[in-house]
Amino acid sequence: MRRFAAVALAAGTLMTGMAAVGAPAEATVTTKAAAVYRWAPYDSYGNISAKGTYTRKNGSVYVTGTLTDGKKNGWTACVRFLFVEGRSQYWSRHKIVGVDRYGHEYNHDGKATVSIKTSSSYSSHLYVQECARNKKTGKYYYGKGKKLF
């Protein structure tokens, strides 16, 4: 039986950790529910689709969704996000990865749907872009980027 998973690959600037700030025990904390927004990239490639939601909360952005490959055609489905804060950028790419019976991972080509999840403290702007990886050459091809905020 084959298993599929989404793998996040980070390129560009690495995220920096956030420092925790303590509050006195007697302080009252009020929280608002963060608004949830939908995202979907421009449909650049046939048989590839991605969609989901994102939330901006406490200075960070949280993204969840699904990535679907609809057909075996020599391409692995992927989607990538660009988080921006000032001049700093963080890329997060997700693709469909299969696992064979020996536990070896491979770039899946065929029908599959996986869940994706990522987050970043870079929260000024968020872009999404559909992409595909050629199984023969290993090269990634990217569609038109879409600004979400």
C-alpha positions as CSV (number, residue, x, y, z in Angstrom):
1,M,0.0,0.0,0.0
2,R,1.3,3.4,-0.9
3,R,1.2,6.4,1.4
4,F,1.4,10.0,0.4
5,A,2.6,13.0,2.3
6,A,3.2,16.7,1.6
7,V,6.8,17.8,2.1
8,A,7.6,21.4,2.8
9,L,10.9,22.6,1.4
10,A,12.2,25.9,2.6
11,A,14.4,28.1,0.4
12,G,15.7,31.6,0.9
13,T,15.9,33.2,4.2
14,L,15.4,31.0,7.3
15,M,12.8,32.0,9.8
16,T,14.0,33.4,13.0
17,G,12.5,32.3,16.3
18,M,10.2,34.6,18.3
19,A,11.0,35.5,21.9
20,A,8.4,34.7,24.5
21,V,7.4,37.6,26.6
22,G,6.1,36.9,30.1
23,A,3.1,38.7,31.5
24,P,2.3,39.1,35.2
25,A,-0.1,36.5,36.6
26,E,-2.7,39.1,37.5
27,A,-2.9,40.6,34.0
28,T,-6.1,40.0,32.1
29,V,-5.6,38.8,28.5
30,T,-8.4,39.3,26.0
31,T,-8.2,37.5,22.7
32,K,-10.1,38.0,19.5
33,A,-10.9,35.2,17.1
34,A,-8.6,35.6,14.1
35,A,-10.4,35.9,10.7
36,V,-10.0,33.0,8.3
37,Y,-9.5,33.8,4.6
38,R,-9.6,31.4,1.6
39,W,-6.7,31.1,-0.8
40,A,-6.3,29.4,-4.2
41,P,-3.5,30.1,-6.8
42,Y,-4.2,31.0,-10.4
43,D,-4.9,27.8,-12.3
44,S,-1.7,27.5,-14.3
45,Y,-1.5,23.8,-14.9
46,G,-4.1,21.2,-15.8
47,N,-4.8,18.4,-13.4
48,I,-3.1,20.3,-10.5
49,S,-5.2,22.1,-7.9
50,A,-4.5,23.7,-4.5
51,K,-6.8,25.5,-2.1
52,G,-7.2,26.2,1.6
53,T,-7.3,28.9,4.2
54,Y,-5.0,31.3,6.0
55,T,-5.2,33.1,9.3
56,R,-3.2,36.1,10.5
57,K,-2.8,36.0,14.3
58,N,-0.3,37.5,16.8
59,G,2.0,38.7,14.1
60,S,2.2,35.4,12.2
61,V,0.5,33.8,9.3
62,Y,-0.9,30.2,9.4
63,V,-1.7,28.4,6.1
64,T,-3.6,25.1,5.7
65,G,-5.0,23.4,2.7
66,T,-5.0,20.6,0.2
67,L,-2.9,19.9,-2.9
68,T,-4.3,17.6,-5.6
69,D,-2.8,15.9,-8.6
70,G,-5.5,14.6,-10.9
71,K,-3.6,12.4,-13.4
72,K,-0.5,10.5,-14.1
73,N,1.2,12.6,-16.7
74,G,5.0,12.9,-15.9
75,W,4.5,15.8,-13.4
76,T,4.5,16.0,-9.7
77,A,2.0,18.6,-8.3
78,C,3.3,21.3,-6.0
79,V,2.4,24.7,-4.6
80,R,4.6,27.4,-3.0
81,F,4.1,30.3,-0.7
82,L,6.1,33.5,-0.3
83,F,5.9,35.2,3.1
84,V,7.3,38.8,3.2
85,E,8.3,41.1,6.0
86,G,10.1,44.2,4.9
87,R,13.1,43.1,2.9
88,S,13.0,39.6,4.3
89,Q,11.4,36.7,2.4
90,Y,10.6,33.1,3.3
91,W,9.6,30.5,0.6
92,S,7.6,27.4,1.6
93,R,7.1,24.8,-1.2
94,H,4.9,21.7,-0.8
95,K,4.8,18.7,-3.2
96,I,3.2,15.3,-3.3
97,V,5.6,12.6,-2.1
98,G,4.9,8.9,-2.2
99,V,6.4,6.2,0.1
100,D,7.2,2.8,-1.2
101,R,6.9,-0.4,0.8
102,Y,10.6,-0.1,1.9
103,G,10.0,3.4,3.3
104,H,11.8,5.2,0.4
105,E,10.2,8.5,-0.6
106,Y,9.7,9.5,-4.3
107,N,8.0,12.3,-6.2
108,H,4.5,11.0,-6.8
109,D,3.0,11.2,-10.3
110,G,-0.6,10.2,-10.4
111,K,-3.9,10.8,-8.6
112,A,-3.5,11.9,-5.1
113,T,-4.6,14.5,-2.6
114,V,-2.5,15.6,0.5
115,S,-3.0,18.1,3.3
116,I,-0.5,21.0,3.6
117,K,0.3,23.2,6.5
118,T,2.9,26.0,7.0
119,S,3.4,29.2,8.9
120,S,5.7,32.2,9.2
121,S,6.3,35.2,11.4
122,Y,6.9,37.2,8.1
123,S,3.4,38.6,7.9
124,S,3.4,41.8,5.8
125,H,2.5,40.0,2.5
126,L,1.6,36.5,1.4
127,Y,1.8,35.2,-2.2
128,V,0.8,31.8,-3.6
129,Q,1.9,30.1,-6.8
130,E,1.0,26.8,-8.4
131,C,3.9,24.7,-9.6
132,A,4.8,21.4,-11.2
133,R,8.0,19.2,-11.1
134,N,9.0,17.3,-14.2
135,K,9.7,13.7,-13.2
136,K,12.4,13.2,-15.9
137,T,14.4,16.4,-15.4
138,G,13.6,17.2,-11.8
139,K,13.1,20.9,-12.7
140,Y,10.3,22.9,-11.2
141,Y,8.0,25.1,-13.3
142,Y,6.0,27.9,-11.7
143,G,2.8,29.5,-12.7
144,K,1.8,33.1,-12.2
145,G,2.0,34.3,-8.6
146,K,-1.1,35.6,-6.8
147,K,-0.9,38.2,-4.0
148,L,-3.2,37.2,-1.1
149,F,-2.5,40.3,1.0
